[in-house]
Amino acid sequence: MNKNNIPVTRSSLPNIEEYMAEIKSIWENHWLTNMGPKHNELKDALLKYMQVDNMDLFTNGHMALELSLQALNLQGEVITTPFTFASTTHAIVRNGLEPVFCDINPNDYTIDVTQIEKLITDKTCAIMPVHVFGNICDVETIQNIANKYDLKVIYDAAHTFGETYKGVGVGNFGDVSCFSFHATKVFNTIEGGAVCFKNPQLGKILYELKNFGIHDEEEVRAVGANAKMNEFCAAMGLCNLRHIKDDIASRKVAVERYRSHLEGVNGIKLNYINPNVEYNYAYFPVVFDKKIFGASRTEVQDKLKEHSISARKYFYPLTNSFSAFNGKYDVMKTPTALHVSKNILALPLYADMTLEDVDRICEIILTCAKK
Ligand SMILES: Cc1ncc(COP(=O)(O)O)c(C=O)c1O
């Protein structure tokens, strides 16, 4: 890669010697997958780091979501948002459930809690909100609504690894919270994911579901899937976890540098900062108002591309506009999500990003502004 190229993200990796030392025991015990020693060691380490009592590891964040919905044995409608990755909506649909799309709030792009109740029908079984870009949903209001109508809450927490809200690990909210440890995430196990859950009984069901529904040698109790994290992925997680605090600290420095250039620029909206949240600095999304700023997000993206810098329209398009759904959903019912998805750009951000690169990106963006 040309050294002037800047990718939108770059996976964190330990040095190769550290990883080789970590996987050496796999050659000694020949245990490659099926809940081996690395899997269990990583699980124990993550329980501590994420400050939760119950969690299990999965092959990726999507299977964590899909099997959580299956484990809760839901039927009917699930209230969710379309401003998310395909995975959230697909997990609902692939479980034979019906997504009902709620709009997002323009402040932090999470579910607009003032609009949830009017979407509840006698078929509603759950709410599946997304902690977008590390912004934690209004967990208190969501739980109050869920209690009032006896609904389950499943958080898509793919973006919030290691975060806390009012000092509490984010995986403690709702019935279930699902995390992604994909290569592009703040913490990666190459591919991987986790489910944090309140009810230990649910954990037993999830454990069986990730292993084909096998209960014991002679009984298969459910139509499960294969969603086990293998030993090489768990070993990568063990290495990356040793460096996570430094990685997040470096991301924070890059985010502060971005803010020092872009905060207060007319026509630019930066991510909202909630003083109750300990952030992981996963993303740096910017919403452009062309009329005020002087350039659209696509024009900014194109200008950056001319300089070999990748920025991503994220999340775009909305999941309720996917051609996979053949026009079944009306995007005009979620106007704020539509507006944000058309004007947002995620700027490059990763742990070993240099501040010179942040400066260069901001300089190019600011040349697009109205003079
Ligand atoms: C919001 C969201 N949900 C779910 C997923 C799915 O996670 P995974 O890629 O680990 O399957 C991702 C990321 O990829 C995501 O960003």
The ligand as an SDF file (V2000), in Angstrom:
LIG
                    3D

 16 16  0  0  0  0  0  0  0  0999 V2000
  -24.1330   -2.5900   14.2590 C   0  0  0  0  0  0  0  0  0  0  0  0
  -23.5880   -3.9390   13.8800 C   0  0  0  0  0  0  0  0  0  0  0  0
  -24.3120   -5.0300   14.1760 N   0  0  0  0  0  0  0  0  0  0  0  0
  -23.8650   -6.2630   13.8950 C   0  0  0  0  0  0  0  0  0  0  0  0
  -22.6510   -6.4650   13.2800 C   0  0  0  0  0  0  0  0  0  0  0  0
  -22.2480   -7.8650   12.9220 C   0  0  0  0  0  0  0  0  0  0  0  0
  -21.0530   -8.2510   13.5150 O   0  0  0  0  0  0  0  0  0  0  0  0
  -20.1060   -9.3180   12.7860 P   0  0  0  0  0  0  0  0  0  0  0  0
  -19.4710   -8.6650   11.6040 O   0  0  0  0  0  0  0  0  0  0  0  0
  -19.1040   -9.6600   13.8600 O   0  0  0  0  0  0  0  0  0  0  0  0
  -20.9280  -10.4930   12.4110 O   0  0  0  0  0  0  0  0  0  0  0  0
  -21.8490   -5.3410   12.9780 C   0  0  0  0  0  0  0  0  0  0  0  0
  -20.5030   -5.4270   12.3740 C   0  0  0  0  0  0  0  0  0  0  0  0
  -20.0570   -6.0180   11.5420 O   0  0  0  0  0  0  0  0  0  0  0  0
  -22.3400   -4.0460   13.2670 C   0  0  0  0  0  0  0  0  0  0  0  0
  -21.6320   -2.9590   12.9620 O   0  0  0  0  0  0  0  0  0  0  0  0
  1  2  1  0
  2  3  1  0
  2 15  2  0
  3  4  2  0
  4  5  1  0
  5  6  1  0
  5 12  2  0
  6  7  1  0
  7  8  1  0
  8  9  2  0
  8 10  1  0
  8 11  1  0
 12 13  1  0
 12 15  1  0
 13 14  2  0
 15 16  1  0
M  END
$$$$
